[in-house]
Amino acid sequence: MSNCYLCNVTLEAHVDSSTKNHYEHVIPQALGGQLKTPGILCKTCGGEEFLGGKVDKPFCDIFTLITERLDIKKDRKTNSVGLDGKLHLIDSSESIDIILKDKILSNKRPEYKIDHNKKVAYVFANKKVAKSFKFKVQNELKEQVSNHSDYSIEIVSSLNDYLGVIEFPFNLVNNVFEKGFIKMAIEFALSKGVDYDTIKHLIDRENKTIKCNNNVIPYYPIAKIEEMMEYVRTGIDANFMSHSLVLFSQRRISKKGKEIKELYCFIELFGTFQYFVELSDNYIGENIEPETYAQRIIRHQDSDYKIHGLDYKDLSIVLKELGLDNKDVDGLSYEDICVKLQNIYDKKNKYIYDYKKNAKRIVDSIIRNKILNRNNDFLSMFKSLQPHFYWNMEEDTFHITFYRSRFMKEENPYSIIPEIKELYINNKEKITRYTYFKFKELGGFIEENKSV
């Protein structure tokens, strides 16, 4: 038995239509989240009246321009809402105020642009408005251009495919944004066995909501190798378009010389929005080496994990992990058992990938590229890479203990979080440039994969 973390009601050990217990999406399903866990939140608190409607819904609305373009499947139908934004024109400093509704990008208000090279005046408006607005454009063309009769007028009622890469605006309401990230971090921590008392300061049971304690911190790649990884990811990471969660604890020495132990959750959405949530600055629980969850947003058909070839002992383990028992495969041959379990496994894991193995693939790709291209900075890069990711390079003991949490300085590991906080105060522009780069990469990825 467990309790709802928001209202403390007792939750049943099982889940069905009659129970208060339910499967809570840790990453909102409206963002393509696949991770569900029971035993942490009751149906009422997870519903529209409380966290579902007051935290998840406004948080997911922030990302509507992205989810609409990715055509993410949603469990529940929602009314279409118009979302305002800006479309930044390619090779131009100009931008157009737009509205997204029913997956159509169109102008928020009618306007026109003149291309003197093509001798075309483009009218940006929906078809109904464009008919009357067209006369205004014709009159202004006569006033502005001597050979106006050589110009044609073209109506653009949809901007979806017209101007190439769309740079998505990110209309951030801090309170909504922070609550959404904190809620995900709380639920992932609870699903991994973290005690309620550790995170209770972030929960307002009286008003049934999440508290904001200025504990959401942007990620920035302090370690050189992580900077390299981020700047090449879209080119070499097959799992770039993904969500990931990483729960970890770390000890560090404060500026006052006191040893403190903290608990964090690193969250990445759409391979782009990267933040730490500080769950506790005085963590007294067991040390947590990175506990990870990673999922693709665009599903893969083929699984990396092959069941055929496992012995019967390992098949029995897989059987239990899939929630099955021996009676489900009674009378089947070895071949038929493997086929059945592989189909169930693939269906269950078509979005899931291994966070650690994926990081290693990126690192290995960078190493190969440096070697093949005989880069002059290979040795310096290798020196920083080895302690960051390998306990022993010769034995290939790859680890992610430092990945997105620590960096090496003077042969000692340091937390990157105080460094990021200091950078945010003293050189915020550096973080802004990195954020802009991530947005641009996201826009480019969506444009290239919009037919997926």
C-alpha positions in Angstrom: 0.0 0.0 0.0 1.1 3.6 -0.7 -0.3 7.1 -0.4 -1.1 9.8 -2.9 1.7 12.4 -2.6 -0.7 15.3 -3.1 -3.6 14.4 -0.7 -2.2 11.5 1.3 -5.2 9.2 0.5 -4.3 5.5 0.7 -3.9 3.9 -2.7 -4.7 0.3 -3.4 -2.0 -2.2 -4.4 -3.6 -2.8 -7.8 -5.1 -0.5 -10.5 -8.5 -0.9 -12.2 -11.5 1.3 -13.0 -12.8 1.1 -9.4 -9.5 2.1 -7.6 -8.2 5.5 -6.5 -4.8 4.3 -7.6 -4.0 4.9 -11.3 -1.1 4.9 -13.8 0.4 8.4 -13.7 2.3 9.7 -16.8 5.6 11.0 -15.3 6.3 12.9 -18.5 3.0 14.2 -19.7 1.4 12.1 -22.3 0.5 15.2 -24.3 4.3 15.6 -24.8 4.6 12.0 -26.0 5.6 10.7 -22.6 5.5 6.9 -22.3 6.6 6.4 -18.7 3.7 5.5 -16.4 3.8 4.5 -12.8 1.2 3.5 -10.2 1.1 4.1 -6.5 2.1 7.8 -6.3 -0.9 9.8 -7.3 -4.7 9.2 -7.0 -7.0 9.6 -10.0 -8.6 12.8 -8.5 -5.3 14.6 -7.9 -4.0 13.5 -11.3 -7.2 14.7 -13.0 -8.4 17.9 -14.5 -9.4 19.5 -11.2 -5.9 19.5 -9.8 -2.5 18.6 -11.2 -3.7 17.3 -14.6 -5.6 20.5 -15.4 -3.7 23.1 -13.4 -0.1 22.0 -13.9 0.2 19.5 -16.8 -2.2 21.3 -19.2 -0.7 24.8 -19.1 2.8 23.3 -19.1 2.0 21.2 -22.2 0.5 24.3 -23.9 3.9 25.9 -23.9 5.1 23.2 -26.2 2.1 23.1 -28.5 4.0 24.5 -31.5 6.4 21.6 -31.2 3.9 18.8 -30.5 1.6 19.9 -33.3 4.5 19.8 -35.8 5.5 16.3 -34.6 1.9 15.1 -34.7 2.2 13.5 -31.2 -0.6 11.0 -30.5 -2.6 11.9 -27.4 -4.8 9.6 -25.2 -7.4 12.3 -24.6 -9.0 14.5 -27.2 -8.6 18.2 -26.4 -10.2 21.2 -27.9 -8.0 23.0 -30.5 -6.7 26.3 -29.2 -4.9 29.0 -31.2 -1.3 29.7 -30.0 0.4 32.9 -30.9 4.1 33.0 -31.9 6.6 34.4 -34.4 8.0 33.0 -37.6 11.5 34.2 -38.3 12.2 34.5 -42.0 15.2 32.7 -43.5 18.1 35.0 -44.5 16.2 38.0 -43.1 15.9 39.9 -39.8 12.2 40.1 -40.4 9.6 38.1 -38.5 5.9 37.4 -38.9 3.4 37.2 -36.1 1.6 33.9 -36.5 -1.1 31.8 -34.9 -1.1 28.0 -34.9 -4.5 26.2 -34.9 -5.5 22.8 -36.1 -1.9 22.2 -37.2 -2.0 25.2 -39.6 0.4 28.1 -39.2 -1.1 31.3 -40.5 -0.7 35.1 -40.0 -2.1 36.5 -36.9 -3.0 39.7 -38.9 -2.9 40.4 -42.6 0.4 41.8 -44.0 2.4 41.6 -47.2 6.0 41.3 -48.3 7.3 42.4 -51.7 10.0 40.3 -53.5 11.4 42.8 -56.1 13.6 40.1 -57.7 10.7 37.9 -58.5 8.3 40.8 -58.9 5.8 39.3 -56.5 3.8 40.7 -53.6 3.0 38.0 -51.1 -0.1 38.5 -49.1 0.0 36.7 -45.8 -3.6 36.2 -44.6 -6.3 33.6 -44.5 -8.3 33.3 -47.8 -11.3 35.2 -46.6 -9.3 38.2 -45.3 -6.9 38.1 -48.2 -9.6 38.9 -50.8 -10.3 42.4 -49.3 -6.7 43.0 -48.2 -5.5 42.3 -51.8 -7.0 45.7 -52.9 -5.0 47.5 -50.3 -1.8 45.8 -51.6 -2.6 46.7 -55.2 -3.0 50.4 -54.3 0.2 50.6 -52.3 2.1 48.8 -55.1 1.0 51.6 -57.4 2.3 54.2 -55.0 5.6 52.4 -54.3 6.6 50.8 -57.6 6.7 52.6 -61.0 6.3 49.3 -63.0 3.7 47.9 -60.7 1.8 46.3 -63.6 4.7 43.9 -63.9 4.1 42.6 -60.3 1.8 39.8 -59.4 0.1 39.2 -56.1 0.2 35.8 -54.4 -1.9 34.8 -51.4 -0.2 32.7 -48.7 -2.9 31.4 -46.4 -0.7 28.7 -44.8 2.9 29.0 -43.7 3.4 25.4 -42.9 5.7 24.6 -45.7 6.3 27.9 -47.3 9.4 29.4 -45.7 11.5 26.4 -44.8 12.8 26.1 -41.2 10.5 27.5 -38.7 12.2 28.8 -35.5 9.7 28.0 -32.8 9.0 30.6 -30.2 9.1 29.6 -26.6 6.6 31.6 -24.7 7.7 30.9 -21.1 5.6 31.7 -18.1 8.1 30.9 -15.3 5.6 29.6 -12.7 3.9 27.2 -15.2 7.3 26.1 -16.6 8.9 25.5 -13.2 5.9 23.6 -11.8 5.8 21.3 -14.9 9.5 20.4 -14.5 9.3 20.0 -10.7 6.2 17.7 -11.0 8.1 15.4 -13.4 11.1 15.3 -11.1 9.0 14.6 -8.0 7.2 11.7 -9.7 10.4 10.2 -11.1 12.0 10.3 -7.7 9.1 8.7 -6.0 8.9 6.0 -8.7 12.6 5.2 -7.8 11.9 4.8 -4.1 12.8 8.3 -2.8 11.0 9.0 0.4 8.1 11.5 0.5 9.8 13.4 3.3 12.7 14.2 1.0 10.5 16.2 -1.4 7.6 17.3 0.8 8.8 20.9 0.8 7.9 21.0 -2.9 4.3 19.9 -2.4 1.4 22.1 -1.2 -1.1 19.6 0.1 -3.4 22.3 1.4 -4.0 23.8 -2.1 -3.2 20.6 -3.9 -0.5 21.9 -6.1 3.3 22.1 -6.7 5.5 24.7 -5.0 8.1 26.7 -6.8 11.3 27.3 -4.9 13.6 28.7 -7.6 15.0 25.2 -7.8 14.9 24.8 -11.6 18.3 25.4 -13.1 19.2 25.4 -16.8 21.8 22.9 -18.0 25.0 24.1 -19.8 27.8 21.8 -20.9 30.6 22.9 -18.6 32.8 19.9 -19.5 34.5 20.3 -23.0 33.6 16.8 -24.1 29.9 17.4 -23.2 30.0 20.7 -25.2 31.3 18.7 -28.2 28.5 16.1 -27.7 25.8 18.7 -27.7 27.0 20.5 -30.8 27.1 17.3 -32.9 24.1 15.4 -31.5 21.6 16.1 -34.3 24.1 14.7 -36.8 25.1 11.5 -35.0 22.5 10.8 -32.3 19.7 8.6 -33.7 17.8 9.3 -30.5 18.1 13.1 -30.5 14.4 13.6 -30.6 13.7 12.2 -27.2 12.9 12.8 -23.5 15.1 11.7 -20.7 15.2 11.7 -16.9 18.2 11.2 -14.7 18.0 11.0 -10.9 21.3 11.4 -9.0 22.7 12.5 -5.6 26.1 14.2 -5.2 28.3 15.3 -2.3 30.2 18.6 -2.6 32.0 21.1 -0.4 30.1 24.4 0.0 31.9 27.7 -0.1 31.8 27.7 3.7 33.8 24.4 3.6 30.9 22.2 4.8 30.2 18.9 3.1 26.6 18.8 1.8 24.7 16.1 -0.1 22.1 17.1 -2.7 19.5 15.3 -4.8 18.8 16.4 -8.4 16.8 15.3 -11.3 18.1 16.2 -14.8 15.3 16.5 -17.4 15.6 16.8 -21.1 12.5 17.3 -23.3 12.6 17.1 -27.1 16.4 16.8 -27.0 16.4 20.5 -26.4 15.0 21.8 -23.2 17.5 20.8 -20.5 17.1 21.6 -16.8 18.1 20.4 -13.4 15.5 20.3 -10.6 17.0 20.5 -7.1 14.9 18.1 -5.1 16.8 18.5 -1.9 19.8 20.5 -0.7 20.1 18.4 2.4 19.6 14.9 1.2 20.1 12.2 3.9 19.0 9.1 1.9 21.1 6.4 0.2 23.6 7.6 -2.5 21.9 7.4 -5.9 24.1 6.7 -8.9 22.4 7.9 -12.0 18.9 6.3 -12.3 17.9 6.9 -15.9 14.9 6.8 -18.2 15.1 7.6 -21.9 12.6 7.4 -24.6 12.3 8.4 -28.2 9.4 10.6 -29.3 9.4 9.2 -32.8 9.1 5.4 -32.4 11.6 3.0 -33.9 10.3 -0.2 -35.5 13.4 -2.4 -34.8 14.6 -3.3 -31.3 18.3 -3.5 -30.3 17.4 -6.3 -27.9 17.2 -9.8 -29.4 15.5 -12.5 -27.4 16.3 -15.4 -29.8 19.4 -17.1 -28.5 18.7 -16.7 -24.8 18.6 -19.8 -22.7 15.5 -20.9 -20.9 16.7 -19.4 -17.6 17.0 -16.0 -19.3 13.7 -16.4 -21.1 12.1 -17.0 -17.7 13.5 -13.6 -16.5 12.2 -11.8 -19.6 8.9 -13.5 -19.1 8.5 -12.0 -15.6 9.8 -8.6 -16.7 7.0 -8.5 -19.3 4.4 -9.3 -16.7 3.8 -12.8 -18.0 4.1 -16.3 -16.4 4.7 -19.8 -17.6 1.1 -20.5 -18.5 1.3 -17.8 -21.2 3.8 -19.9 -23.1 2.7 -23.4 -22.2 2.9 -25.8 -25.1 5.0 -23.4 -27.3 8.3 -24.4 -28.9 11.5 -22.5 -28.2 11.1 -20.7 -31.5 7.5 -19.7 -30.9 8.3 -18.5 -27.3 11.0 -16.3 -28.7 8.8 -14.8 -31.4 6.0 -14.2 -28.9 8.2 -12.5 -26.3 10.0 -10.5 -29.0 6.7 -9.1 -30.3 5.5 -8.2 -26.8 8.9 -6.7 -25.9 9.1 -4.6 -29.1 5.6 -3.3 -28.6 6.3 -2.3 -25.1 9.8 -0.8 -25.8 9.4 0.7 -29.2 10.1 4.1 -27.7 12.6 3.2 -25.0 16.4 3.2 -25.3 19.3 2.8 -23.0 20.6 6.3 -21.8 24.1 5.1 -20.9 24.6 3.1 -24.2 23.4 6.0 -26.2 25.9 8.4 -24.5 28.7 5.9 -25.2 27.6 5.7 -28.9 28.0 9.5 -29.2 31.3 9.5 -27.4 32.6 6.6 -29.6 31.5 8.5 -32.7 33.4 11.6 -31.7 36.5 9.5 -31.0 36.3 7.8 -34.4 35.8 11.2 -36.1 38.8 12.7 -34.4 41.0 9.7 -35.2 40.0 9.5 -38.9 40.4 13.2 -39.4 43.7 13.3 -37.5 42.6 16.4 -35.5 45.3 18.2 -33.7 43.3 18.6 -30.6 42.7 14.8 -30.2 45.1 14.3 -27.4 43.7 17.2 -25.3 40.2 16.0 -26.0 41.2 12.5 -25.0 42.7 13.6 -21.7 39.4 15.3 -20.7 37.2 12.5 -22.0 39.0 9.7 -20.2 38.3 10.6 -16.6 34.9 12.0 -17.5 33.5 8.8 -18.9 35.9 5.9 -18.2 37.1 4.4 -14.9 39.5 2.3 -16.9 40.0 3.0 -20.6 41.8 -0.3 -21.3 38.9 -2.3 -19.7 36.3 -0.1 -21.4 34.6 0.6 -18.1 32.3 3.4 -19.5 30.2 5.3 -16.8 27.8 8.2 -16.7 28.5 9.2 -13.1 29.9 12.6 -14.2 27.7 13.0 -17.3 25.6 16.2 -17.0 26.4 16.5 -13.3 30.2 16.9 -12.7 33.3 18.0 -14.4 37.0 17.5 -13.8 39.2 20.3 -12.5 42.7 19.9 -11.3 42.2 16.1 -11.3 39.2 16.3 -9.0 35.5 16.1 -9.8 33.3 19.2 -9.1 29.6 19.7 -9.5 28.6 21.6 -12.6 25.6 23.2 -10.9 27.3 25.9 -8.9 29.4 26.7 -12.0 26.2 27.1 -14.1 24.6 29.3 -11.4 27.7 31.5 -11.4 27.7 31.6 -15.2 24.1 32.6 -15.2 24.9 35.6 -13.0 28.2 36.7 -14.7 27.8 35.6 -18.3 24.2 34.9 -19.0 24.7 35.6 -22.7 26.7 32.4 -23.0 23.8 30.4 -21.8 21.5 32.3 -24.0 23.6 31.5 -27.1 23.6 27.8 -26.2 19.8 27.9 -25.7 19.4 29.7 -29.1 21.6 27.0 -30.7 19.4 24.2 -29.2 16.2 25.9 -30.5 17.7 26.2 -34.0 18.7 22.5 -34.0 15.2 21.5 -32.9 13.6 23.6 -35.7 16.0 22.1 -38.2 15.3 18.6 -37.0 11.5 19.0 -37.2 11.7 20.5 -40.7 13.8 17.6 -42.0 11.5 15.0 -40.3 8.1 16.6 -40.7 6.9 13.8 -42.9 7.8 11.1 -40.2 
